[in-house]
Amino acid sequence: MRSTKASAAVSRLNARDTAYRYSMGMTASGFFYLLRAEGNAAPEKISADLTLEEFVRFADQTGPQKKVRVSKLDVAFERQLGKKHDGQT
């Protein structure tokens, strides 16, 4: 069941980057690696053999990143925190 976390990371990556098709491979010793294919081309290995945690981190950092939406209220709250912090120094 270790591969569920890794396959979820690959699914997120495929949703973020539609220019390529990503998949994962697993070695006999339990390490994971990331594969990338463009169009109908054969997949190429784009990572070293990684542990589960390293693989998920690598997959999450690969490709375009999702922009975090920030509301006006969040901005105002951050500004308030900055003012309080500056006044206490």
Secondary structure, DSSP 4 states (H G I P E B T S, - for coil): -HHHHHHHHHHHHHHH-TTSEEEEEE-TTS-EEEEEE-TTSPPEE-S--B-HHHHHHHHHHSSPPPPPP--HHHHHHHHHHHHHHHHT-
